[in-house]
Amino acid sequence: MTLPVKPGVWRSPVCVKESTNNAKLGAASVSHVSMHSCVLSCKHHPEKENTCYALRMPQGFTARRLNSNPTTDPDEIAQLEALELRTLSGYLPLRVHVVGDCTTAQGANLVGSAMVAHQRKHGRYAWTYTHAWQLIKAAAWEGARVLASLDHDATRADVTVAQKQGYSAFALSTSTAHSTRKPYTDTQTGLRLLPCPAQFKRAEKRFQCSDCHFCQSPEALRKIGVNGVAFQPDHLDKA
């Protein structure tokens, strides 16, 4: 349901940009949506604690504006997002949900179809991560590239549930710094993981998502014998 927008309230729960040159992402198209689209069970949901990484600066500036919009229906947010995603040129890779998620099959259908349409324009990958893997089967994303996102306290049982839902690629948030640059097996989840390459220093240049296809392509992960990417907390220094 969309409520009248009051003075001082942001005009939309959705922000889609054709191009960003974010230090982390590089040259890419992006979408940000209200955190009211996120799974309610998440301990960081705006109706609970305001502790999500997305609320840290500078991302927090955008997230709080989107959260201020009175639209809280996740399907309505997904519909608005999908419409805007379809207006992108497709010349850049697309990172969906820098903040936000889809928590219903209908929302995943809408956004996933728009992601696939983006990729068909010029062959540039569109990808995202979802915390809603318990609620939504991978097939609901209509073939889009979606990694099941796991928190640092995830277990082998969580991985099993996600796999039964059809997810074959994973993103694991760790609570500590990477101890290696090489793929390793996480003892809690049993996942074979690649530490995010962008979270390491490189002498010649900054490594960005636009340089890397591992999150964008489950096929690329499988080729190197891993089924997920590990991310250390952003506030930690790069090794």
C-alpha positions in Angstrom: 0.0 0.0 0.0 1.3 3.5 -0.9 0.5 6.2 1.6 0.6 10.0 0.9 4.2 11.3 1.0 4.6 13.8 3.8 7.0 16.8 3.6 10.5 15.6 4.4 9.8 12.0 3.3 11.6 10.6 0.3 9.6 10.4 -2.9 10.2 6.8 -3.6 11.2 3.5 -1.9 13.4 2.7 -4.9 16.6 4.2 -6.4 18.0 2.8 -9.6 21.1 4.4 -11.2 22.4 3.8 -14.7 26.0 4.3 -13.6 28.0 4.5 -10.4 31.7 4.6 -9.9 31.6 3.4 -6.4 35.0 2.5 -5.0 33.9 -1.0 -4.3 31.7 -1.8 -7.3 33.5 0.1 -10.1 31.6 1.0 -13.2 28.2 -0.6 -12.8 24.4 0.0 -12.7 22.8 -0.4 -9.3 19.5 -0.6 -7.5 18.8 0.4 -3.9 15.4 -0.2 -2.3 13.7 0.4 1.0 14.7 -2.0 3.8 11.0 -2.7 4.2 11.6 -5.1 1.3 13.9 -7.2 3.5 13.0 -10.4 5.3 11.3 -9.6 8.6 13.2 -12.3 10.5 16.5 -10.5 9.9 17.8 -9.0 13.1 18.7 -5.9 11.2 15.3 -5.2 9.8 14.3 -1.5 10.3 11.3 -2.6 12.4 13.8 -4.1 14.9 17.4 -2.9 15.3 18.9 -0.3 13.0 22.2 -2.2 12.9 22.4 -3.2 9.2 25.7 -2.5 7.4 23.5 -0.6 4.8 22.8 2.1 7.5 26.5 2.9 7.9 27.7 6.0 6.1 27.9 6.8 3.2 25.4 4.1 2.2 23.2 4.9 5.2 22.3 8.3 3.7 20.5 6.5 0.7 19.1 3.7 2.8 17.5 6.1 5.3 15.9 8.2 2.6 14.4 5.1 1.0 13.2 3.8 4.3 11.4 7.0 5.0 9.0 6.5 2.1 5.6 5.2 3.4 5.5 2.3 0.9 6.2 -0.9 2.9 4.5 -3.6 0.8 7.4 -5.7 -0.6 5.5 -6.6 -3.8 4.8 -3.0 -4.5 8.4 -2.1 -3.9 9.5 -4.9 -6.2 7.1 -3.8 -9.0 8.5 -0.2 -8.8 12.1 -1.6 -8.9 11.5 -3.9 -11.8 10.0 -1.1 -13.9 13.1 1.1 -13.3 15.5 -1.8 -13.9 14.0 -2.2 -17.4 14.8 1.4 -18.3 18.6 0.8 -17.9 20.7 0.7 -21.1 22.3 -2.7 -20.3 25.8 -1.5 -21.2 27.1 -2.0 -17.6 26.9 -5.0 -15.2 24.0 -4.6 -12.8 24.3 -5.0 -9.0 20.8 -5.4 -7.7 19.9 -4.6 -4.1 23.0 -2.8 -2.8 20.4 -2.4 -0.1 17.0 -4.3 0.0 15.8 -7.7 -1.1 12.7 -9.6 -2.3 10.8 -11.6 0.2 7.9 -13.0 -1.9 7.8 -15.2 -4.9 5.9 -12.5 -6.8 8.6 -9.9 -6.0 11.4 -12.3 -7.1 9.5 -13.0 -10.3 9.3 -9.3 -11.2 12.9 -8.3 -10.2 14.4 -11.6 -11.5 12.8 -11.2 -14.9 14.0 -7.6 -15.2 17.6 -8.8 -14.3 17.4 -11.4 -17.0 16.1 -8.8 -19.5 19.1 -6.5 -18.6 21.6 -9.3 -19.3 20.0 -10.0 -22.7 20.5 -6.5 -23.9 24.3 -6.6 -24.2 25.4 -9.7 -22.3 26.4 -7.8 -19.1 25.7 -9.8 -15.9 23.0 -8.8 -13.4 23.4 -10.3 -10.0 22.2 -10.0 -6.4 22.3 -11.7 -3.0 19.2 -12.8 -1.0 18.6 -13.4 2.7 15.2 -14.7 1.8 16.4 -18.1 0.7 14.2 -19.9 3.3 11.1 -18.2 1.9 11.7 -18.1 -1.9 12.8 -20.9 -4.1 15.6 -20.1 -6.5 13.3 -20.8 -9.5 11.2 -17.9 -8.5 13.9 -15.5 -9.7 13.2 -16.6 -13.3 16.8 -17.6 -14.1 18.5 -14.5 -12.6 21.9 -14.8 -10.9 21.2 -14.9 -7.2 23.4 -16.1 -4.4 22.0 -17.2 -1.1 23.3 -14.8 1.6 24.4 -16.4 4.9 25.3 -14.7 8.1 28.5 -15.5 10.0 26.7 -17.9 12.4 25.2 -20.0 9.6 25.4 -23.8 9.8 25.5 -26.8 7.5 21.8 -27.2 8.2 21.2 -23.7 6.7 23.2 -24.6 3.6 21.1 -27.8 3.2 17.9 -25.8 3.4 19.1 -23.3 0.8 20.2 -26.1 -1.5 16.8 -27.7 -1.2 15.4 -24.4 -2.3 17.5 -24.6 -5.4 20.4 -22.3 -4.6 23.8 -23.5 -5.8 26.0 -20.4 -5.0 26.5 -18.7 -1.6 27.8 -15.5 -0.1 29.0 -15.9 3.5 29.6 -12.9 5.8 32.4 -13.6 8.2 32.9 -12.0 11.6 36.7 -11.8 11.2 39.3 -10.8 8.6 40.3 -13.1 5.8 43.1 -15.4 6.9 44.0 -16.3 3.4 43.5 -15.2 -0.2 43.1 -18.8 -1.4 39.9 -20.9 -1.4 39.2 -22.7 1.8 36.6 -24.9 3.4 34.5 -23.2 6.1 34.1 -25.6 9.1 30.7 -24.2 10.2 28.9 -24.5 6.9 31.1 -27.0 5.0 31.2 -24.6 2.0 34.2 -24.3 -0.2 34.7 -20.5 -0.3 36.7 -17.9 -2.2 37.6 -14.8 -0.1 36.3 -11.7 -2.0 39.2 -10.6 -4.2 38.2 -6.9 -3.8 38.9 -7.1 -0.1 42.7 -7.4 -0.6 45.1 -4.8 -1.6 46.7 -4.9 -5.1 49.8 -2.9 -5.8 48.9 -2.0 -9.4 45.3 -0.8 -8.9 42.1 -1.1 -6.8 40.3 -4.3 -7.6 36.5 -3.8 -8.0 33.4 -5.9 -8.7 33.4 -4.7 -12.3 36.8 -6.5 -12.6 35.5 -9.8 -11.2 32.9 -12.3 -12.3 32.8 -14.7 -9.3 29.6 -13.3 -7.6 28.1 -12.6 -11.0 28.7 -16.1 -12.3 28.0 -19.3 -10.4 29.6 -21.1 -13.4 32.9 -19.2 -12.7 32.8 -20.4 -9.1 32.3 -24.0 -10.1 35.2 -23.8 -12.5 37.6 -23.1 -9.6 36.0 -25.7 -7.4 34.2 -23.4 -4.9 30.5 -22.8 -4.3 30.6 -19.5 -2.5 32.3 -16.2 -1.8 33.3 -15.1 1.7 33.1 -11.4 2.7 34.9 -10.0 5.8 33.3 -7.0 7.5 33.8 -3.8 5.5 35.3 -1.8 8.3 38.3 -4.1 8.5 41.5 -3.1 6.7 42.3 -4.9 3.5 45.1 -7.4 3.9 
